[in-house]
């Protein structure tokens, strides 16, 4: 029987392999369709094949790898069907979150969003895309928490990841930050007013902005799609 120490060490090794591969895949350092070998990855990280296999399974569960018996494991190509499903699910969840938020919103909640929005405006003025990404993450997570549905953000993030990988192929994403901040400001006002109709309309417009990017990437990089 394995000791607890052995299990902790194996889990830690798996995490290291997983996190490294995850970042390489979502950043497109490793492109869709690329073959990955357990043996090669194990050699690269100087580990046994078991933690690599465990990391592969986690990546497959996130739709980032395609593992088939007796065939090479590949980085999963984009799928318009899966992307469309992710868009549908995220919109459905966010609409319900803002509906719930409007029912319970308090003035002190608006102050929390205002603090986040001030930081968003500041990082956009400095063209700090990485920091804006984190603040955008915090903004949507905060609304989930304040609405009383913190776990909803896990679903939102899962859907968002499936589209973010594709967006790396898009040019001019940084220029959209100002537009996204304006959407966030409008959403914050709708929540402060407890205006469910306006909050829902703003969320639809906000999430719909990605559709043009998806279409453009699909047209320009068809080789990365199923």
C-alpha positions in Angstrom: 0.0 0.0 0.0 1.3 3.5 -0.8 2.2 5.8 2.0 0.5 9.1 2.4 3.8 10.8 1.5 3.9 8.8 -1.8 0.4 10.0 -2.6 1.2 13.6 -1.9 4.3 13.5 -4.0 2.5 11.9 -6.9 -0.3 14.4 -6.7 2.2 17.3 -6.6 4.0 15.9 -9.6 0.8 15.5 -11.5 -0.1 19.1 -10.7 3.2 20.4 -12.0 2.8 18.4 -15.3 -0.8 19.4 -15.7 -0.3 23.1 -15.0 2.7 23.3 -17.4 0.8 21.5 -20.2 -2.4 23.5 -19.5 -0.6 26.9 -19.9 1.1 25.7 -23.1 -2.1 24.5 -24.6 -4.3 27.5 -23.7 -1.6 30.0 -24.8 -1.3 28.0 -28.1 2.4 27.4 -27.4 1.2 23.9 -28.2 -1.2 24.1 -31.2 -4.5 22.3 -31.8 -3.9 18.9 -33.4 -0.4 18.5 -32.0 0.5 14.9 -30.9 1.6 14.4 -27.3 3.4 11.3 -26.1 3.3 10.1 -22.4 6.8 8.8 -22.8 8.1 12.1 -24.2 6.4 14.3 -21.6 7.6 12.0 -18.8 11.2 12.3 -20.1 10.9 16.1 -20.4 9.7 16.4 -16.8 12.0 13.5 -15.5 9.0 11.7 -14.0 7.3 8.4 -14.4 4.5 8.0 -16.9 1.7 7.7 -14.2 1.6 11.4 -13.2 1.7 12.3 -17.0 -1.2 9.9 -17.6 -3.1 11.5 -14.7 -2.4 15.0 -16.1 -3.6 13.9 -19.6 -6.8 12.7 -18.1 -7.4 16.0 -16.4 -6.8 17.9 -19.6 -9.1 15.6 -21.5 -11.9 16.3 -18.9 -11.4 20.0 -19.9 -11.8 19.2 -23.6 -8.1 20.2 -24.2 -6.8 16.7 -25.1 -8.3 13.9 -27.2 -7.2 10.5 -25.9 -8.1 7.5 -28.0 -7.1 3.9 -27.3 -4.3 2.6 -29.6 -4.0 6.1 -31.2 -1.9 9.1 -30.6 -3.1 11.6 -28.0 -3.6 15.0 -29.6 -4.3 18.5 -28.4 -8.0 18.9 -29.1 -9.0 21.1 -32.1 -11.6 23.8 -31.7 -15.2 22.8 -32.3 -17.8 25.3 -33.3 -20.4 23.0 -31.7 -18.6 22.9 -28.3 -17.9 26.6 -28.5 -21.6 27.3 -29.2 -22.6 25.2 -26.3 -20.2 26.9 -24.0 -21.6 30.3 -25.1 -25.2 29.1 -24.5 -24.4 27.7 -21.0 -22.5 30.7 -19.9 -25.2 33.1 -21.0 -27.9 31.1 -19.3 -26.0 31.0 -16.0 -25.0 34.7 -16.1 -28.6 35.7 -16.9 -29.8 33.8 -13.8 -27.0 35.3 -11.7 -27.9 38.9 -12.5 -31.6 38.1 -12.0 -30.9 36.8 -8.6 -28.5 39.7 -7.8 -31.2 42.2 -8.6 -33.5 40.6 -6.0 -31.0 41.0 -3.2 -28.8 43.9 -4.2 -27.7 46.4 -1.5 -26.0 49.8 -1.7 -22.8 48.4 -0.1 -22.6 45.8 -2.9 -22.3 48.6 -5.4 -19.4 50.1 -3.5 -17.5 46.8 -4.0 -18.1 46.8 -7.8 -17.1 50.5 -7.9 -13.8 49.7 -6.4 -13.2 47.0 -9.0 -14.3 49.3 -11.8 -11.9 52.1 -10.8 -9.1 49.6 -11.0 -10.3 48.3 -14.4 -10.2 51.9 -15.8 -6.8 52.4 -14.4 -5.2 49.3 -15.9 -6.9 49.9 -19.3 -5.4 53.4 -19.4 -2.0 51.7 -18.8 -2.7 49.0 -21.4 -2.1 46.3 -18.8 -4.0 43.4 -20.5 -3.0 40.8 -17.9 -4.2 42.8 -14.9 -7.4 43.7 -16.8 -8.0 40.0 -17.3 -7.7 39.4 -13.6 -10.0 42.3 -12.7 -12.6 41.1 -15.3 -12.4 37.7 -13.6 -12.9 39.3 -10.1 -15.8 41.4 -11.4 -17.9 38.5 -12.6 -16.9 36.3 -9.6 -18.0 39.1 -7.2 -21.4 39.4 -8.8 -21.9 35.6 -8.4 -20.9 35.8 -4.8 -23.1 38.8 -4.0 -26.1 37.2 -5.8 -25.8 34.3 -3.4 -24.6 31.9 -6.0 -20.8 31.7 -5.7 -20.5 28.2 -7.3 -22.1 29.5 -10.5 -18.8 31.2 -11.2 -17.1 27.7 -11.5 -19.4 27.0 -14.5 -18.8 30.4 -16.0 -15.1 29.9 -15.8 -15.3 26.5 -17.3 -17.2 27.9 -20.3 -14.9 30.9 -20.6 -11.8 28.8 -20.8 -13.1 27.0 -23.8 -13.4 30.2 -25.7 -10.3 32.0 -24.3 -8.0 29.5 -26.0 -9.5 30.4 -29.4 -9.2 34.2 -28.7 -5.4 33.9 -28.5 -5.6 33.7 -32.3 -7.5 37.0 -32.6 -5.8 40.3 -33.2 -6.7 43.5 -31.5 -8.2 42.0 -28.3 -6.6 44.6 -26.1 -8.5 47.4 -28.0 -11.7 45.8 -26.8 -11.0 46.4 -23.2 -12.5 49.9 -23.1 -15.7 48.6 -24.5 -15.8 45.8 -22.0 -15.3 48.2 -19.1 -18.3 50.3 -20.4 -20.4 47.1 -20.4 -19.3 46.5 -16.8 -20.2 50.0 -15.8 -23.6 49.6 -17.4 -24.1 46.3 -15.6 -23.1 47.8 -12.2 -25.7 50.6 -12.7 -28.4 48.1 -13.6 -27.7 46.1 -10.5 -27.6 49.3 -8.3 -31.0 50.2 -9.8 -32.2 46.6 -9.3 -33.3 46.7 -13.0 -33.5 43.1 -14.0 -34.4 43.9 -17.6 -31.5 46.3 -18.1 -29.1 43.9 -16.4 -30.2 41.0 -18.6 -29.9 43.2 -21.8 -26.4 44.3 -20.8 -25.2 40.7 -20.1 -26.5 39.6 -23.6 -24.7 42.5 -25.3 -21.6 41.9 -23.2 -21.3 38.2 -23.9 -22.4 38.7 -27.6 -19.3 40.7 -28.3 -17.3 37.5 -28.6 -19.3 36.2 -31.5 -17.7 38.2 -34.2 -14.2 37.2 -32.9 -15.2 33.5 -33.0 -16.4 33.8 -36.6 -13.3 35.7 -37.7 -10.9 33.1 -36.1 -12.9 30.2 -37.7 -12.6 31.8 -41.1 -8.9 32.6 -40.8 -7.7 29.5 -39.0 -9.9 26.7 -40.3 -7.0 24.2 -39.9 -7.4 24.4 -36.1 -11.0 23.4 -36.2 -12.7 20.0 -36.3 
